Amino acid sequence: MKIAIEGCCHGELEKIYGTLSYIEQTQGIVIDLLLICGDFQAIRNEADMESIACPAKYRRMGGFYKYYSGELRAPIPTIFIGGNHEASNYLWELYHGGWVAPNIYFLGFAGVVNFGGIRIGGVSGIFKQNHFNLGHFERQPYGESDQRSIYHVRKYNVFRLMQIQSSLDIFLSHDWPRGMSGFGNTKRLVTRRPFFAEEVRTNTLGSPPAEALLKKLRPSYWFSAHLHVKYAALYPHHEAADTLSAETLVTTQASATNPDAIDIGLDEDDDDDVRSDKEEEATVKAQASDTQGALGSSTSVPDVDVSNPAVKVTRFLALDKCLPGRDFLQVIDVPSDNNLPKDFYYDEEWLAIMRSCNEYLSLSRDQKPLPDDSTIRKRVAEEKTWVEANVGSRQDGLRIPRNFQPTAAPYSPSLPFTGREKEDAHRPYLNPQTFELCDILSINNKINPTGQGPAPRRAPRPPPQPQSGEVESAGTESGAKTEESTPVAPSMQNGGLRNGGEGQKDVKSEAS
């Protein structure tokens, strides 16, 4: 299976899909899946834009709203995790994962899904010690402090991921696992980013919880972004790591000395407004020519024998953000069963973990005490039996329903929000997808359970009435339709949902 990996997206979906289209056309290949490693920026409207933790001068609408509203459709199935520059109010609605737009799937604050037989896990956000042991206490509308803390990784989600026993093919994180800088071409990394030198020397570059997950889960591939540099590494695993319990790994790694997470998401010198179309074209060609490079070829770890089946190795790749002249994209071949449908499926083990841990999801500042390993493992095994009997036996089995429905009204260049509309949009929404997933799993929905329902259709504003003595412009009728209205979201009746089809055409050619 050909999988494209993108570093930081920063709202540049049209450019990313355009680059992939160019690669497909010039190399005669079909890309089956796109993975985006954070800073996706699923901005639906002006209220979402105000929820992103970054200086006002960097806030811009981006192009996601076109995919959210149905103006465009993602031409390639896409999975992403959250970073540290997100519209966290929208992503919180889909805490357990879900469609942010047709064909674009958010993996959740932590999650695992299957696509075409490839098992993909991930964790959203970045690590900061101050908030790691806390519950999800933030409430909408987010203040400046909450805008930042909401995307800090919590122990609860790391704990859930540490319960995974079956092997993973791919894992996504925004910040790197701590220590990964020592398993690739470290000299080149420090040459390109001299300000990393001290963190590399003291082994404090990256996320301690991500390091714990790396040692426990041992995925075949691990992809990251955040530090805005391309870096490949081969990480060999040792049996000694398995002798530590999941709880011990998380506690010891997260309590180790390390500075606050590096936040270089917005560089002062990254103004791409002055770059020419010729530079854009050169970037597309450069990315295309690099797609067949061997992952890990730039490493300097001669003692790792990747051909030895007795040595489990994780192939790590970090990529830059989507800007001209940057290494932001790579396409790789991942072994897969070609007989399996290339579609999205829930993961049985992860659903069992969700059921086992839902009672420990804390919405206050204090995180509820988590159970010990033996207790939680026994419970997960019991819940997996429940999932097999109650979810796997459904008509669609584990197939993830294509049940995207808009909640907030999408941005319209010709119809900006009024003050009242923006105020309403800042209030939390109860997302129908989260409601339905919790219903499937028979668990209590804790995500905006009292939030407002999906926003109603926005009617176009009537044209201004002519003053006395004035004549209306030719061809304009009072109350004429000025733009396409957004589709009506589903209603919730008797604890269920009335779902509609996506009804969006494939506009792959338009995305480029």
C-alpha angles and dihedrals in degrees: 000000000000110000125184119211121204125191116209113352102194092188096302098127095137092054092047094049089044091054091049091050089053091050092050093049097045097041099036095234137126118229110215102191142010122212119196118196101211145289084086094152104208093195112175099174146339094294092056090050089057090054095064116104102234138095114287092244090066096049114108134154098244121190105284094099089068090062092042093052095044096249087121133016126214105254093204126045105258134200123185143172128212125261133185098285103058142128087250093180089068096041090051089061086062097041091146093044134268148147115309088183134351109300093004114103126193111211091213130236083305128354154137128223136168124234119183091335093311112123111217126186133176150163125222128221133021133281124261120165095217093067104027096097096041132096125245096277099156118116132195133283086049119221120215093273095046090049087066103036093050091071096047112111114252128214090235092066094043089050091053092050091048089063092068110115103170118080122268125216097201136015127190128203131163098220120042125259108261114260096025090115089073095061102060137040095317094172092056091046093054091044090056094040108027092175089068092064098095094045090049091049093050095038092239098120108115140010121318093204090051088052090053090051091048092054093045103040100035097197120191091237133023121190127191143163131178100103093068098230133103111244132164128193143168113225115197118206126222127206093232091075091065092062090071119083120241091248092050092050093051094044098046096042096046095045093053118110112274135139125249114289113284110251110196095141094126116042119195090224096051098093102138096177092098096050115110131236088248089060090050091053092047090052092053091051093046092053091047094052091054099052097095096051114124111257108245095019092128095056126114100211104116095169095065110097104199091181093061108096090202090065114073109210131185114210108218127199129176121187138196128245126276104276133122113277094017130118096238103140140045134171120212137176115243118190111248143156105267090199092067119090115254095237139116120271134179115245114241096212093048092050088052090051090049091054092045095050105033093098089059094056102115123205093185130074092262116075113221114245110269122227124253121261098260092050096048095043092054090049094048090053090053093047092049088061088052091050093050091051099041107028105024091051095057119112092258093034112201095341109130108240116241089233103142113154126170117246107181121041113264125244117269120192090209096043112044120186120272118225093262093047092051091048090053092047091056090063118093121264128215101231113218092217093057090045091052095046092051088049092052090051094041091231130137112265108230097170110101092320091167095039124125120274123251113303116263123245111287109235116214113256115252116254116257113274115245116253120244109292095017124115123221117245115268114267094020119116125194110262094011117165110261102184144355114284122230118254119266112256120234123273125231114233128177092346093307139095133242103217127197130199120262092245094192124135122228107258097177092143092053093055092068 
